[in-house]
Amino acid sequence: MLARMCNTTLHQSQLKRKEDGTFTFVGTVSKPNEDPTEITLEGFEKIMFAIGRHPNTKTLGLEKAGITTDAKGQVVVDEYQNTSVENVYAVGDVCGRALLTPLP
């Protein structure tokens, strides 16, 4: 996965499922003119890939979770990709910011 957010590139090298069922993301994060930094993010219960040029969010029930969308159905985020719900983030096409290339 390659995501561009706030002039930052996030590259996934591994996505692992632990015995307890949670996921661990291993990859690198970098900004222009800077060396990549390795990162590990742990404890995710669900992973959602939303791919496409138009957000297909109408049937996801985001409003039930308290996640705000705009008139186009794009998830509203701040400059750090935070949604209106604490610890819920959104990146790529679903936000209407950086339109991503589909995953292989």
Summary of the structure (lengths in Angstrom):
residues: 104
radius of gyration: 14.2
end to end distance: 8.3
largest distance: 40.9
contacts: 238
relative contact order: 0.19
helix: 8%
strand: 33%
